[in-house]
């Protein structure tokens, strides 16, 4: 247990509330005025009473980690005028993640601790910061050579198959559908809705997810339409997102936007193929594009009709001129033909006589040539026959016998070898003047 002496050594004793009051007084003396402070909003929470509770943070530029944090309040009376003024001038909803310049007083409450009381805000500072960040996004897209990719795509002449990204509960959705359905010319459009959240913190991720679903069936569509109906300009911050703009810029189908605002274009508007102000303006644009194509087709049809009519008229006139000139031309042609025939008739007897004589001479020459050829052929055949007969005579047995030779026969047949004879065989020897018959005997021994 502490003794009175020990308590005296600890100094003056204070209750917690007394200490709090002294801290409050010290802060009040140290920070007696108001201050303009640069910070980023965080954990912004308006409540039912109209007050807004939030935190102000400062982050390291390199690591993006908080280096300071103070709780803040915007009381209902101030928030009631501050919020709409800020949103109207910046076009941005008052929410977390904004760089702001606020006028604050430093307060300390014995129960709630240290806080800042927001008295005023400078929208121009936030506008400048938003413009800077927006410009950074645009320059980044340009440096990556994707900023104009979607604009370079060819929008079909008849864009009738539409992939629509919007909220099915948005007023702009009904306006768009009705405008297309009720187009004056009765053109037919095929629309497939890809639902997405079109305001709030989830807008960016939701629209990107819808684009990914469309990409899986890109061949089924002519264009993508992104629309949202009405709403405060402060709800358009998601369309100044780098990720969403990069997805739109590189999408393989032309993107048409009708986000529903009259002020400066968002970055998504800038990278889109075509930007229209409202959903109904997008519908009118699509119908007008088909109408323009129909007008061009009608003009071409009329041009073809005019050209065909003129061509027929020209041909009719030409035929009429030919018909007028035909009798004279036919008479002249007949006269020329008649004169030519007369000339040919006059030349025919001479020509035919000369032709006959030429053919007669040719036949005479052919006859002479044929006779000479036949005589030559007969002489050659006669010489061949003489040679053949001489050869046959020289090869006959009679001619051989006349030259001193004999023929040996056995059984009436000429024998060429001695081995064909055996002892006792009869043998006939034929001479030129007769035959001698003998019998084969053994040959005498050789001495």
HELIX and SHEET records of a PDB file:
HELIX    1   1 UNK A    4  UNK A    9  1                                   6    
HELIX    2   2 UNK A   16  UNK A   30  1                                  15    
HELIX    3   3 UNK A   76  UNK A   90  1                                  15    
HELIX    4   4 UNK A  123  UNK A  143  1                                  21    
HELIX    5   5 UNK A  171  UNK A  181  1                                  11    
HELIX    6   6 UNK A  203  UNK A  215  1                                  13    
HELIX    7   7 UNK A  218  UNK A  220  5                                   3    
HELIX    8   8 UNK A  237  UNK A  240  5                                   4    
HELIX    9   9 UNK A  242  UNK A  249  1                                   8    
HELIX   10  10 UNK A  267  UNK A  271  1                                   5    
HELIX   11  11 UNK A  279  UNK A  395  1                                 117    
HELIX   12  12 UNK A  397  UNK A  402  1                                   6    
HELIX   13  13 UNK A  418  UNK A  420  5                                   3    
SHEET    1   A 6 UNK A  34  UNK A  46  0                                        
SHEET    2   A 6 UNK A  52  UNK A  59 -1                                        
SHEET    3   A 6 UNK A  66  UNK A  74 -1                                        
SHEET    4   A 6 UNK A 113  UNK A 121  1                                        
SHEET    5   A 6 UNK A  99  UNK A 109 -1                                        
SHEET    6   A 6 UNK A  34  UNK A  46 -1                                        
SHEET    1   B 5 UNK A 190  UNK A 195  0                                        
SHEET    2   B 5 UNK A 161  UNK A 166  1                                        
SHEET    3   B 5 UNK A 223  UNK A 227  1                                        
SHEET    4   B 5 UNK A 254  UNK A 258  1                                        
SHEET    5   B 5 UNK A 274  UNK A 275  1                                        
SHEET    1   C 4 UNK A 413  UNK A 414  0                                        
SHEET    2   C 4 UNK A 407  UNK A 410 -1                                        
SHEET    3   C 4 UNK A 426  UNK A 431 -1                                        
SHEET    4   C 4 UNK A 434  UNK A 439 -1                                        
END                                                                             
